Amino acid sequence: MMIDGYELNLSQEELDDIFAHKLRQIELITPEFEDYKNLPENEKKVVAHLVKAAKIMNDVSLEQDHPLNRRLKKALEKEADKSSHAAKALRLFNCFNGVAGLNGLDPEPIQIFKGVKVLTGRNFYPSDLSVEEFQTIIKKMLQEGKIDAVKNILSARTMVRRKGAELEGIDYTQYFAKEFSAIANELEVAAHYTSDEAFKDYLGWQAQALIQNNEDMDMLADKHWAVLQDSPIEFTISRENYDDEMTPTVCENPELKAMLDNFGIEVNSKDMLGVRVGIVNKKGTDLLLTFKEQMKNLAGLMPYADKYKQNITAGNDLKQTMVDVDLIALKGDYAQCRGGITTAQNLPNDDKLSIKTGGGRRNVYHRQVRMSQDKERTKKLLNALVSSNLHGYYNPEAEHIFVIGHENGHSLGPDSSYKNSLGVYKHTIEENKADVVSIAMMPQYVKAGIIDEKTLKEVYTTWIVRIFLKAKPQLIQPHRMGDLMHFNYLLEHGAISFNSENKLEINFAKLPEVMNKILAETIEVQLSKSAQKAKEFIDKYTEWKDIHAYIAKTLQEIGIKPYIEIREYF
């Protein structure tokens, strides 16, 4: 079937199979959700305007992701009422929130339209720009003294377009002026209705940041957002840069990297934008705050802590807020469910001006995402791959504790000047670090009386089962690459093993020693500022072995649902 000149790549039968057997749904809250119904009427108006803002931002992320996204989505919507094939393709488009994406199982991205592929530079860069041409142009512009122009091109907040034989970076506030203005308007109306003064302040600053080409405004908005601890409504404009594979390639060119360093030009991958709307869950948030109390202690226990400055503390204050959230809307980057979905987030990232100028961070946890468990499949997994003596230690709630440790782990360790120097490997190393911090520091929570010894074993077991991989990951999947590294490290150092039936055994006594060892090695890589050392570290521990193939085959036989559909009701 042709849609606006492009042929659908999947048949109706293939789409039917996806939706019948390979799709898991995540149900966000409805207007009947008790905490929503208990909101005052003015705060319900706030929610309505924030959801409108989120929907507009989704168009922005579609544009950032692929040059054909918005055009082909409109074409699918037009044909969906007339064709069941188009309607099913539109449904898959909405799962990916784009024309193509990894499903976490197949090695190559799934294409909804024939020949419409995921691009190295997404739509941040011209679709016909190769890595080689990109680096050549940047080098030539530097040689000609066009330093500010190169800074714009390598900024996290620009769309890059051709300008004759050169490139130019166009700030998001200019490129998306129409959309950003509409979003700002919704935020200003929401600010008018809310009774929460801190939240009102944040919305006002965020609205201004969207209409001014000024990184200082983003900084101020971020700082006001990062201190929100007691506001009942959650609203985030996320800016994360996992998707841009073009920008960090300049760090792989030694000559070009040296030139950039000489001119003091920082290399930041492009921010893919997303919006989260929700209601803060008081009980869940209270649990998070018990872990927060340990952050300063953990900072002092980090390997090589004397070689870098921790940026989460200011005097006796801890610059970290944490909330557990019942979700109303996930749009933009959050809705790009391509082999996974965000369960929690620690923002702003180190490359943001608010962090560089002493601002704090905020962790937000997604209740509806983590509560979408397939209990029957888990039972089959444990029976097939885990020794029976460990079954009692598998507990989905323990995974939440691990995730809390992971998000806190992002706030610990070397800052962005170290991380960004690792080029295309920085995200894999950083996600590896956050995971390792969580597990290595978990005994400290036992010492503090936050969890007990049984829960500690539950965290260990549930995490290790969690890193069983259903397919060999790629570098663009930093979390999964990290999982492979952890698994191989644990196996090599005797913390885990597989018995004669190929079922997992865990040496609980050895785990703390091994996890502290990999944490120290990870920090060493970040401190090295060497992309080559990062590559060597990743290559060393990402070998795909027979045991991985066996686990992946077993998981696929049990049944995998690699596609995710978010169901929203506002």
Secondary structure, 3 states (H helix, E strand, C coil): CEECCEEECCCHHHHHHHHHHCEEEEECCCCCCHHHHCCCHHHHHHHHHHHHHHHHHHHHHHHHHCCCHHHHHHHHHHHHCCCHHHHHHHHHHHHHCCCEECCCCCCCCEECECCCCCCCCCCCCCCCCCHHHHHHHHHHHHHCCCHHHHHHHCCCCEEEEEECCEEEEEEHHHHCHHHHHHHHHHHHHHHHHCCCHHHHHHHHHHHHHHHCCCHHHHHHHHHHHHCCCCCCEEEEEEEECCCCCCHHHHHHCHHHHHHHHHCCCCCCCCCEEEEEEEEEEHHHHHHHHHHHCCHHHHHHHCCCHHHCCCCCEECCEECEEEEEEEEEEEEEHHHCCCCCCCCEEEECCCCCHHHHCCCCEEEEEEHHHHCCCCHHHHHHHHHHHECHHHHHHCCHHHHHHHHHHHHHHHCCCCCHHHHHHHHHHHHHHHHHHHHHHHHHHHHHHHHCCCCCHHHHHHHHHHHHHHCCCCCCCCCCCHHHHHHHHHHHHHHHCCCEEECCCCCEEECCCCHHHHHHHHHHHHHHHHHHCCHHHHHHHHHHCCCCCHHHHHHHHHHHHHCCCCEEEEECCC
